[in-house]
Amino acid sequence: MRQTVRDGMHILPIGDHHIAAYDQIPLYADHRGPFDRLILATALVEKMPVISADGHFHRYNDVVEIIW
């Protein structure tokens, strides 16, 4: 944890407002991972981009900015 602070990062706690945004993330038949959708919902609420090499994430670029 200390290394993340030295690197200028912080841990973002998941709150009810992140869970509430879960339904705003499109559900695709071949990409239904609940944790991926939670990452996307959190990014949506926080207005933060997502950095991911996951090949499915590009589909969500109209909802959340996807980098990579």
C-alpha positions, 0 to 999 in steps of 0.5 A: 500500500505504501508503494501506491501512495509513493506512486501518487495513487490512492485506493478508491473505496466502493460505495453505494453510489458505485453499485447504483450505477451498475445498471447503467453499464450495458450487459452483453451476452459474451461479457457478463463479468460482474467485477468488470462491470463494477470497474466500469460503473465505478469509473462512470461515477468517478468520471475516470477513464479505465485502463485495460487490455481487456478486448471487450472493454472497447464496447463501453467507450460510449459510456466510459472512456477506455484507454488501451 
